Amino acid sequence: MASQFKLYVDADAHLRFQLVTENGDVLLTSKAFEDEDAAIAAIWSVREAAAKGRIVDLTVSMPDDRPAE
């Protein structure tokens, strides 16, 4: 089974989606949408962005200032 976008209704009656991996891990949960068309459009946008997206590493390598033991 491949990963899936699962569309659902949240506790506030808004539509959301989750991207779920093959083993059931939730990679992301969307914001709330007012209607199904908007949620599905967002899924297509995520799919396109993920396929073309670059990885930008914004972490900063910190120097090791700890004293030697």
C-alpha positions as CSV (number, residue, x, y, z in Angstrom):
1,M,0.0,0.0,0.0
2,A,1.3,3.4,-0.9
3,S,1.1,6.5,1.3
4,Q,-2.4,8.2,1.3
5,F,-4.0,11.5,1.7
6,K,-7.0,10.9,4.0
7,L,-9.8,13.5,3.9
8,Y,-11.9,13.8,7.0
9,V,-14.2,16.0,9.0
10,D,-12.7,17.4,12.3
11,A,-14.5,18.0,15.6
12,D,-15.5,21.6,14.4
13,A,-17.1,20.2,11.2
14,H,-14.3,21.4,9.0
15,L,-12.6,19.3,6.4
16,R,-8.9,18.4,6.9
17,F,-6.5,16.0,5.3
18,Q,-3.6,13.9,6.6
19,L,-0.7,12.5,4.6
20,V,-0.3,9.0,6.0
21,T,2.6,6.6,5.2
22,E,2.4,3.0,4.3
23,N,3.0,2.0,7.9
24,G,0.4,4.4,9.3
25,D,2.6,7.3,10.4
26,V,1.0,10.7,10.0
27,L,3.4,13.0,8.2
28,L,1.2,16.0,8.1
29,T,-2.2,17.3,9.0
30,S,-3.7,20.2,7.0
31,K,-5.3,23.3,8.2
32,A,-9.1,23.4,8.3
33,F,-11.0,23.9,5.0
34,E,-14.6,25.1,4.5
35,D,-15.4,22.8,1.6
36,E,-14.2,19.7,-0.1
37,D,-13.1,21.4,-3.3
38,A,-10.6,23.6,-1.3
39,A,-9.2,20.6,0.6
40,I,-8.7,18.6,-2.6
41,A,-7.1,21.6,-4.3
42,A,-4.7,21.8,-1.3
43,I,-3.9,18.1,-1.6
44,W,-2.9,18.6,-5.3
45,S,-0.8,21.6,-4.3
46,V,1.1,19.6,-1.7
47,R,1.7,16.7,-4.1
48,E,3.1,19.1,-6.7
49,A,5.2,21.0,-4.2
50,A,6.6,17.8,-2.7
51,A,7.6,16.5,-6.1
52,K,9.4,19.7,-7.1
53,G,10.5,21.0,-3.7
54,R,14.1,21.4,-2.7
55,I,15.4,20.6,0.7
56,V,16.7,23.8,2.4
57,D,18.6,23.1,5.6
58,L,18.1,26.0,7.9
59,T,19.8,24.3,10.9
60,V,22.9,25.9,12.2
61,S,25.9,23.8,13.1
62,M,26.8,24.8,16.6
63,P,30.5,24.7,17.6
64,D,31.2,22.2,20.3
65,D,32.0,24.5,23.3
66,R,31.9,21.7,25.9
67,P,35.0,21.2,27.9
68,A,36.9,18.0,27.2
69,E,36.3,15.2,29.7
